Every structure is written in C-alpha cells, then in structure tokens.
C-alpha cells in the first residue's frame, strides 16, 4: 500500500471512528463517512466494498496494532524483563488502551460497542492462547485450554469496560496487578 492509500485509509478510519462516537453504527451512512473523510464515493469503494467491510478493517487495524505491539518488545512501555516478552501482556494492552488511538475507548463503550467488543475479544483470544497461557499454565491442566482462553479474555474485556465506566481512575499498572491476582490462580 502506497502513502496515498495509507492516508486515505487513515482519513476514512478517523471519520468513521468520529461518527461512531456520535451515533450508532446502524445510523452511520457511507455518505457521512465520505463527507467527513473528504473523499469521493469511488475512492471509498476502491478501499471498502461495504460499511461492514470498513468496520471489520477498522477493528482489525485497531486490535491488530495493539496485539502486535504487545508481542513486540521494542514497544513495550518498559515492561520487558528478559528482552523477549513483556512482564505483563495485560498491562501493555492497558497502556495502549489508555493512549486511546482512533478513540478506541469511545468505540468500546459507545452505542456500537457490541461489535467492537466481539472483535476485541476475538483478538485477545489469539494473544492469550499464544503469549500468555503457554508461559503461565501450571495447574488446572484438566481444564480445556479454549475454556481458559475464553474465561481470561472475557474477564479482561469486562474489566476494561468497568475501567472505562469508572473514568479510568486506576493506572494501568494497578489494574493489571488486580487482574493478574484474580486470573493467575486459575492457571
């Protein structure tokens, strides 16, 4: 993808995110996205077939960036201890959520939150399955891994919603400590 295409996608994502923070997904029209992004209809459809494709691409962009960076120790907010994995993958995720790229916190708690929460949980499942459970699982080997993954990702999503509703009064490090103190005994 060239720079022009990247700029266009960024403008569309930004416009779409802004609109979603103002009203529900079902009430946002392609015309409003086009107007806000200041692009033509043909340009929009060259990048996305439908509004649903745009939603999927936006979620992918948001969550893939957060998940990828959680696995990349060059961008870990100082959380790596041995140079290979962050001390806490959950604290790292919370740090990224706090940075609020593309108004992700508004999207997770707004009228259209169900779709974003589903994508977020699906993205978390992969991260937890590959980067967390294999490094931490010691007990409960009789509990199926997919059950543990679902339990941990569901708990994390609910905690993030609780944190957002509480106006993020707790710093990510403290929230991470609480979360791990509840989750790690399960493993």
C-alpha positions in Angstrom: 0.0 0.0 0.0 1.5 3.4 -1.0 1.5 6.5 1.1 -1.6 8.0 -0.6 -3.6 4.8 0.0 -2.5 4.8 3.7 -3.5 8.5 4.1 -6.9 7.8 2.6 -7.5 4.7 4.8 -6.4 6.8 7.9 -8.8 9.6 6.9 -11.7 7.1 6.4 -10.9 5.3 9.7 -10.7 8.6 11.6 -14.0 9.9 10.1 -15.7 6.5 10.8 -14.4 6.5 14.4 -15.7 10.0 15.0 -19.1 9.2 13.6 -19.3 6.0 15.7 -18.6 8.0 18.8 -21.5 10.3 17.9 -24.2 7.7 16.9 -24.8 4.0 16.5 -23.3 2.0 13.7 -26.7 1.4 12.0 -27.3 5.2 11.8 -23.9 6.0 10.2 -24.1 6.2 6.4 -21.4 5.8 3.8 -22.2 9.3 2.6 -21.4 10.7 6.0 -18.1 8.8 6.1 -17.2 10.1 2.7 -18.1 13.7 3.6 -16.2 13.6 6.9 -13.2 12.0 5.3 -13.3 14.4 2.4 -13.0 11.7 -0.3 -15.1 10.7 -3.3 -17.5 7.7 -3.4 -15.3 5.9 -5.9 -12.3 6.3 -3.6 -14.3 4.9 -0.7 -15.4 1.8 -2.7 -11.9 1.3 -4.0 -10.9 0.6 -0.4 -14.0 -1.0 1.1 -16.9 -2.9 -0.5 -19.4 -2.1 2.2 -19.7 -0.3 5.5 -19.4 -3.7 7.2 -16.0 -4.2 5.4 -14.9 -0.9 6.8 -16.0 -1.9 10.3 -14.0 -5.1 10.0 -11.0 -3.3 8.7 -11.1 -0.7 11.4 -11.4 -3.3 14.1 -8.6 -5.3 12.5 -6.4 -2.2 12.4 -7.1 -1.2 16.0 -6.8 -4.5 17.6 -4.1 -6.0 15.4 -1.9 -3.0 16.2 -2.4 -3.4 19.9 -1.9 -7.1 19.9 1.1 -7.0 17.5 2.8 -4.3 19.6 2.2 -6.4 22.8 4.3 -9.1 21.2 7.0 -6.6 20.0 9.5 -5.8 22.8 10.7 -2.7 21.0 7.4 -1.0 22.0 6.5 -2.3 25.5 6.4 0.8 27.7 9.4 -0.5 29.6 7.6 -3.7 30.6 10.1 -6.3 29.3 12.2 -8.1 31.8 14.2 -10.6 29.7 14.0 -8.9 26.4 11.6 -11.4 24.9 8.2 -10.8 26.4 6.6 -8.1 28.4 6.4 -8.6 32.1 2.7 -8.3 31.8 0.9 -8.6 28.4 -2.2 -7.2 30.1 -0.5 -4.1 31.4 0.9 -3.5 28.0 -2.6 -3.8 26.5 -4.0 -1.4 29.1 -1.2 1.1 28.3 -2.3 1.1 24.6 -5.9 1.4 25.5 -5.1 4.4 27.7 -3.3 6.0 24.7 -6.8 5.8 23.1 -5.6 5.6 19.4 -8.6 6.1 17.0 -10.8 6.8 20.0 -10.8 3.1 20.8 -12.2 3.7 24.3 -15.2 5.6 22.9 -15.8 2.8 20.5 -15.6 0.1 23.2 -18.1 1.9 25.3 -20.4 3.7 22.8 -23.6 2.7 21.1 -21.9 0.4 18.7 -19.8 -1.3 21.4 -21.1 -4.9 20.9 -19.4 -5.3 17.6 -16.1 -3.8 18.8 -16.1 -5.8 22.0 -16.6 -9.0 19.9 -13.6 -8.1 17.7 -11.6 -7.2 20.7 -12.3 -10.4 22.5 -11.5 -12.5 19.4 -8.2 -10.6 19.1 -7.5 -11.2 22.7 -8.2 -14.9 22.4 -5.3 -15.3 20.0 -2.9 -13.3 22.1 -3.8 -15.2 25.3 -3.6 -18.5 23.5 -0.1 -17.9 22.1 1.5 -15.4 24.5 0.1 -16.0 27.9 -1.2 -19.4 28.7 1.9 -21.3 27.4 4.1 -19.3 29.7 1.9 -19.4 32.8 -0.2 -22.5 32.9 0.9 -24.8 35.7 -2.2 -26.0 37.4 -5.7 -26.9 36.0 -4.3 -28.9 33.1 -7.6 -30.8 33.2 -9.5 -27.6 32.2 -9.5 -27.3 28.4 -7.3 -24.5 27.0 -10.2 -23.0 24.9 -12.2 -22.7 28.1 -9.4 -20.9 29.9 -8.7 -18.6 26.9 -12.4 -17.6 26.8 -12.6 -17.1 30.5 -9.5 -14.8 30.6 -10.4 -12.8 27.5 -14.0 -12.3 28.7 -12.8 -11.2 32.2 -10.3 -8.8 30.6 -12.9 -7.2 28.4 -15.3 -6.8 31.3 -12.6 -5.3 33.4 -11.8 -2.8 30.6 -15.5 -1.8 30.4 -15.5 -1.4 34.2 -12.4 0.8 33.9 -13.9 2.9 31.2 -17.1 3.4 33.1 -15.1 4.5 36.2 -13.4 7.1 34.1 -10.1 5.2 34.1 -9.2 6.4 37.6 -6.8 3.5 38.2 -3.5 3.5 36.4 -2.9 0.5 34.0 -0.2 -0.9 36.3 -2.6 -1.1 39.3 -5.4 -2.5 37.2 -3.0 -5.1 35.8 -2.0 -6.2 39.3 -5.6 -6.7 40.3 -6.4 -8.6 37.1 -3.4 -10.9 37.4 -4.1 -11.6 41.0 -7.5 -12.9 40.0 -6.5 -14.7 36.8 -3.2 -16.3 37.7 -4.5 -18.6 40.4 -6.9 -20.1 37.8 -3.9 -21.2 35.8 
